[in-house]
Amino acid sequence: MNDKLIISKKRSKGEDGYKTFSVRIKEETVTKLDDLAIETNRSRNELINILLEYAINNSQVI
């Protein structure tokens, strides 16, 4: 699976309407996520939602 997820830069803010919950994430992953957030002008939360949705939609259980 060599497909890349393309994340566009965000232009404006808006309401998300999602449920809030906590997760534990490795420091290294948070650093990478923060770097991506700066590059795309998106919040960490937005990126987590984009990445999770992509992963769920492109997963296969065997």
C-alpha positions in Angstrom: 0.0 0.0 0.0 2.0 3.0 -1.3 -0.8 5.5 -1.6 -0.2 8.8 0.1 -2.9 10.7 1.9 -3.0 14.3 0.5 -3.9 16.9 3.2 -4.7 20.4 1.9 -3.9 23.5 3.9 -6.9 24.8 5.9 -8.2 28.2 4.9 -10.8 29.0 7.7 -12.0 27.7 11.0 -15.5 26.2 11.8 -17.4 24.0 14.2 -16.6 20.3 14.1 -19.5 18.7 16.1 -17.5 15.6 17.1 -17.4 13.6 20.4 -14.5 14.3 22.7 -12.4 11.5 24.3 -8.8 10.8 25.4 -6.1 8.7 23.8 -2.5 8.0 24.7 0.0 8.7 21.9 3.7 8.3 21.7 5.8 11.5 22.0 7.4 10.8 18.6 4.0 10.6 17.0 2.8 13.8 18.6 5.9 15.6 17.3 5.3 14.4 13.8 1.6 15.4 14.1 2.5 18.8 15.4 4.9 19.3 12.5 2.2 18.3 10.0 -0.3 20.7 11.8 2.1 23.6 11.3 2.7 22.7 7.6 -1.0 22.3 6.8 -2.3 25.1 9.0 -4.7 22.6 10.7 -5.2 21.7 14.3 -3.9 18.5 15.8 -7.5 17.5 16.3 -8.4 18.0 12.7 -5.5 16.0 11.5 -6.2 13.1 13.8 -9.8 13.0 12.4 -8.5 13.1 8.8 -5.9 10.4 9.4 -8.3 8.1 11.4 -11.0 8.4 8.8 -8.5 7.6 6.0 -7.2 4.6 8.0 -10.7 3.2 8.7 -11.8 3.7 5.1 -8.6 2.0 3.8 -8.4 -0.9 6.3 -9.1 -4.5 5.5 -9.6 -7.2 8.1 -8.3 -10.6 7.0 
